[in-house]
Amino acid sequence: MEDIKTNIKQSMCFLKNHVYGMFITCMLCFIAMTVLFHFLNLDNPEFVQKTVEELAQTLAKKGADSETGGVNFTSLLLNNLMVSLIAVSWGAVPFVFLSTPVLATNAIAISVMSAHFVLQGKSMAIFFAGLLPHGIFEIPALVLSVAMGLAISLNSTIRIFKDENTLSFSEMFLTCMKVYAWIVVPLMLLSAITEVYITPHIMKFFA
């Protein structure tokens, strides 16, 4: 138990010193993109409808829908873990910030769904009831993963120009992977549990 507390404490200290600024920037950009694309999507109902259908097909192909019509816990969790892991891993490439599309893609997906609710005349209370319970875990975890990927890439880029004050690539990358294991994975686990077993019951109150 003490080892777990120590690892989490070390991870939080690392984030505060090396990733915090990037995390705040990414979170603000994520919120801004979501709001911006929401209003842009309201003027493009055909795009919204087409995208919603494509998202449904993608989820079905990934097995996100169980036989009972609910969300498959294992498929959902593995998909979220894979996306967040990719966001961190792409930081291995300097100069090109490859983790950015992960942030934009998820912001657009949320904005499409919010616009869809508005265009269909559905209550936004239902939308937020379906998003926020698990989103309070998943969104920070996803944004943190992107922030770490960008921080790794930026750190490597700066170090290439012989700035010895930055961390080595191996130290930065391995520490971020440690943070992924101790912080991102638990958050994604909580998100999946909430989305599968709690969110459906919350949404019934707004149906």
C-alpha positions as CSV (number, residue, x, y, z in Angstrom):
1,M,0.0,0.0,0.0
2,E,2.8,2.3,0.8
3,D,4.5,1.6,-2.5
4,I,1.3,2.6,-4.3
5,K,1.1,5.9,-2.4
6,T,4.7,6.5,-3.1
7,N,4.3,5.9,-6.9
8,I,1.2,8.1,-7.1
9,K,3.0,10.9,-5.1
10,Q,6.0,10.7,-7.4
11,S,3.8,10.7,-10.5
12,M,1.9,13.8,-9.2
13,C,5.2,15.6,-8.5
14,F,6.5,14.8,-12.0
15,L,3.3,16.1,-13.5
16,K,3.4,19.3,-11.5
17,N,7.0,20.0,-12.6
18,H,7.0,18.9,-16.2
19,V,3.4,18.5,-17.6
20,Y,1.1,20.8,-15.6
21,G,1.4,23.7,-18.0
22,M,0.8,21.5,-21.0
23,F,-2.2,19.8,-19.4
24,I,-3.9,23.2,-18.6
25,T,-3.2,24.3,-22.2
26,C,-4.6,21.1,-23.7
27,M,-7.7,21.2,-21.4
28,L,-8.5,24.8,-22.4
29,C,-8.0,24.0,-26.1
30,F,-10.2,20.9,-25.7
31,I,-13.0,22.9,-24.1
32,A,-12.7,25.7,-26.7
33,M,-12.7,23.3,-29.6
34,T,-15.8,21.5,-28.3
35,V,-17.7,24.7,-27.9
36,L,-16.6,26.1,-31.2
37,F,-17.4,22.9,-33.2
38,H,-20.8,22.6,-31.4
39,F,-22.0,25.9,-32.8
40,L,-20.4,25.2,-36.2
41,N,-22.1,21.8,-36.3
42,L,-25.5,23.4,-35.7
43,D,-25.3,25.0,-39.2
44,N,-24.4,21.6,-40.7
45,P,-27.2,19.1,-39.8
46,E,-26.3,16.8,-42.7
47,F,-22.7,16.5,-41.5
48,V,-23.9,15.9,-37.9
49,Q,-26.3,13.1,-39.0
50,K,-23.7,11.4,-41.1
51,T,-21.0,11.6,-38.4
52,V,-23.4,10.2,-35.8
53,E,-24.2,7.3,-38.0
54,E,-20.5,6.7,-38.7
55,L,-19.7,6.8,-34.9
56,A,-22.4,4.3,-34.3
57,Q,-21.0,2.0,-37.0
58,T,-17.5,2.4,-35.6
59,L,-18.6,1.5,-32.1
60,A,-20.5,-1.5,-33.4
61,K,-17.4,-2.8,-35.3
62,K,-15.3,-2.4,-32.1
63,G,-17.8,-4.4,-30.1
64,A,-18.8,-1.5,-27.9
65,D,-22.4,-2.7,-28.0
66,S,-23.1,-5.8,-26.1
67,E,-25.9,-8.3,-26.9
68,T,-28.2,-6.7,-24.4
69,G,-27.9,-3.3,-26.1
70,G,-25.7,-1.8,-23.5
71,V,-22.0,-0.9,-23.6
72,N,-19.5,-3.7,-23.4
73,F,-17.2,-3.0,-20.5
74,T,-14.1,-4.8,-21.8
75,S,-14.3,-3.4,-25.3
76,L,-14.9,0.1,-24.0
77,L,-12.0,0.0,-21.4
78,L,-9.5,-1.5,-23.9
79,N,-10.4,1.1,-26.6
80,N,-10.0,4.0,-24.1
81,L,-6.7,2.6,-22.8
82,M,-5.4,2.1,-26.4
83,V,-6.3,5.6,-27.5
84,S,-4.7,7.2,-24.4
85,L,-1.6,5.0,-24.8
86,I,-1.2,6.0,-28.4
87,A,-1.5,9.6,-27.4
88,V,1.4,9.2,-25.0
89,S,3.5,7.0,-27.3
90,W,3.3,9.4,-30.2
91,G,5.3,11.8,-28.1
92,A,8.4,9.8,-29.1
93,V,8.5,11.7,-32.3
94,P,10.2,15.1,-31.9
95,F,9.2,18.3,-33.9
96,V,5.9,16.8,-35.1
97,F,3.3,16.9,-32.3
98,L,1.4,13.8,-33.3
99,S,-0.7,13.6,-30.2
100,T,-2.7,16.7,-31.1
101,P,-5.2,14.9,-33.4
102,V,-6.4,12.7,-30.5
103,L,-7.5,15.8,-28.7
104,A,-9.2,17.4,-31.7
105,T,-10.9,14.1,-32.7
106,N,-12.5,13.7,-29.3
107,A,-13.5,17.3,-29.0
108,I,-15.2,17.1,-32.4
109,A,-17.0,13.8,-31.4
110,I,-18.5,15.4,-28.3
111,S,-19.5,18.5,-30.2
112,V,-21.2,16.4,-32.9
113,M,-23.2,14.6,-30.3
114,S,-24.2,17.8,-28.4
115,A,-25.3,19.4,-31.7
116,H,-27.2,16.2,-32.6
117,F,-29.2,16.5,-29.4
118,V,-30.0,20.2,-30.1
119,L,-31.0,19.5,-33.7
120,Q,-33.2,16.6,-32.7
121,G,-34.9,18.8,-30.1
122,K,-33.8,16.6,-27.2
123,S,-33.0,18.0,-23.8
124,M,-29.4,18.9,-23.2
125,A,-29.9,17.6,-19.6
126,I,-30.0,14.1,-21.1
127,F,-26.8,14.8,-23.0
128,F,-24.9,16.0,-20.0
129,A,-26.3,13.1,-17.9
130,G,-24.8,10.7,-20.4
131,L,-21.5,12.5,-20.6
132,L,-20.5,14.0,-17.3
133,P,-20.7,11.0,-14.9
134,H,-18.0,9.1,-16.7
135,G,-16.5,12.2,-18.5
136,I,-15.2,13.6,-15.2
137,F,-12.7,10.6,-15.3
138,E,-12.3,10.0,-19.0
139,I,-11.7,13.5,-20.2
140,P,-9.0,14.4,-17.7
141,A,-7.3,11.1,-18.4
142,L,-7.4,11.6,-22.2
143,V,-6.3,15.2,-22.0
144,L,-3.5,14.2,-19.6
145,S,-2.3,11.5,-22.1
146,V,-2.2,14.0,-24.9
147,A,-0.4,16.5,-22.7
148,M,2.2,13.9,-21.8
149,G,2.7,13.0,-25.5
150,L,3.1,16.7,-26.4
151,A,5.4,17.3,-23.4
152,I,7.6,14.3,-24.4
153,S,7.8,15.6,-28.0
154,L,8.6,19.2,-26.9
155,N,11.2,18.0,-24.4
156,S,12.9,15.9,-27.1
157,T,12.8,18.8,-29.6
158,I,14.4,21.2,-27.1
159,R,17.0,18.6,-26.1
160,I,18.0,18.1,-29.7
161,F,19.1,21.7,-29.7
162,K,21.6,20.9,-26.9
163,D,19.6,22.2,-23.9
164,E,21.1,20.1,-21.1
165,N,18.5,21.4,-18.6
166,T,15.8,19.2,-20.1
167,L,15.3,15.6,-19.1
168,S,16.7,12.9,-21.3
169,F,14.2,11.2,-23.7
170,S,14.3,7.9,-21.8
171,E,13.7,9.5,-18.5
172,M,10.9,11.7,-19.8
173,F,9.2,8.9,-21.7
174,L,9.5,6.2,-19.0
175,T,8.3,8.5,-16.3
176,C,5.3,9.4,-18.5
177,M,4.5,5.8,-19.0
178,K,4.7,5.3,-15.2
179,V,2.2,8.2,-14.8
180,Y,0.1,6.4,-17.4
181,A,0.1,3.3,-15.4
182,W,-0.6,4.9,-12.0
183,I,-3.0,7.7,-12.9
184,V,-4.4,7.3,-16.5
185,V,-5.3,3.6,-16.2
186,P,-7.2,3.9,-12.9
187,L,-9.1,7.0,-14.3
188,M,-10.0,5.1,-17.4
189,L,-11.1,2.1,-15.3
190,L,-13.4,4.3,-13.2
191,S,-14.7,5.9,-16.4
192,A,-15.6,2.5,-17.9
193,I,-17.3,1.3,-14.7
194,T,-19.3,4.5,-14.5
195,E,-20.3,4.5,-18.1
196,V,-21.4,0.9,-18.2
197,Y,-23.0,0.5,-14.7
198,I,-24.0,3.9,-13.5
199,T,-24.6,6.3,-16.3
200,P,-27.6,4.4,-17.8
201,H,-29.4,4.6,-14.4
202,I,-28.7,8.3,-14.2
203,M,-30.0,8.9,-17.7
204,K,-33.3,7.3,-16.7
205,F,-34.1,10.2,-14.5
206,F,-33.9,12.6,-17.5
207,A,-35.6,10.4,-20.0
